[in-house]
Amino acid sequence: MTSQLLFYLIIAILVVNFLVDKWLDYLNSTHFDHEIPELLGDVYEDKEYYKSQDYKKENFKFSSIISVFSFLLTIAFFFYEGFALVDEYARSVSEHPIVIALIFFGIIMLGSDILTTPLSYYKTFVIEEKYGFNKSTRLLFFIDKIKGWLLMTLLGGSILALVIWFYQQTGKNFWIYTWIFMAAFSIFMMLFYSSLIVPLFNKQTPLQEGELKNKLEDFAKKVGFNLDKIFVIDGSKRSTKANAYFTGFGKKKRIVLYDTLIKDLESDEIVSVLAHEVGHYKKKHVVFNMIVSILMTGFTLFIFSLFIDSKLLSNALSVSEPSFHIGLIAFGVLYTPISEITGLLMNFISRKFEYQADNYAKTNFGAIPLISSLKKLSKNSLSNLTPHKAYVFMHYSHPTLLQRVQNLKS
Ligand SMILES: [Zn+2]
């Protein structure tokens, strides 16, 4: 294979990926005006329904414009040898491979952040604001940005430096050391994410005394889950949208409920959400996901190690001197067809897990409160109740509201 052929293969993958994605978005949009299924007839009142229609159409239009814009920009960057230019600049600053790579990715990240920040600003302060979701201030928005950058620079930068150092020391075998490190790092993060990273952005507090706590306590006792592990997070400082999740394992496990969820739902409904989250814990979903993700990381790193030395990857991007960072960019694109498939598989498994957690809540607490809480949450986030099947298959990590209600009623 010549480097020119490889270049066109990279472009072809980018184009096909873009077209498939746009085609799915389009299919989904053709279902926007479909009639709402009978089972979900009580989710929206007329006025809210029209509002939800406007919301999804506006989001569709906005994301279409963005994706076309970013696709064209990416393609142009490849055709005008953008990576070679950035690489050349980084090499003019330093001769050390790690420093070169850090400068290279620093510039690429900064550039793409400068382009995407106005878009996320528009999304938050124009679209979300218009539909009453946004609670963030401009100050908070930029503080979040800066914290995100610092975290990315510190964590991302040191991990990249370490991986390149492994590569310098051990050559092709770098993948084994990187894999061991990544596995240890993700287990560490799984354990300490809630106590190290989340507090940088949010406050988590134990449940307050009262009727709700008593009800949650009764349920938690019944199924043998420690109530100390339930926290309330101040999601309301950014958005009115509600959520709940399970994270960590062993002594570090916790269930996090958004304060917005507690505000929007009745106490029985909140217990049903807790029951669903306890279901994820009892069925060991978090541990399963972590093991799978560690195995997939190993697989990806191994495949990458087969190509890393090849001059072809860097030549395809018009860079004469092969390097880890240029190889990583080319490999990243070439690997997309495989990562699309593994992503699809993970979504499929995740949807199965959601049914399992729903069933757990149904058996141990009851289907009725969970159905009404799912409906309320959909209503309050103006969810699309009529997604296209193909779109759900590719993108949804949760079954649709209709599928969940059907399953809970069966
Ligand atoms: Zn779930």
Boltz pocket constraint, residues with backbone or C-beta under 6 A from the ligand:
constraints:
  - pocket:
      binder: B
      contacts: [[A, 276], [A, 280], [A, 353], [A, 354], [A, 357]]
      max_distance: 6.0
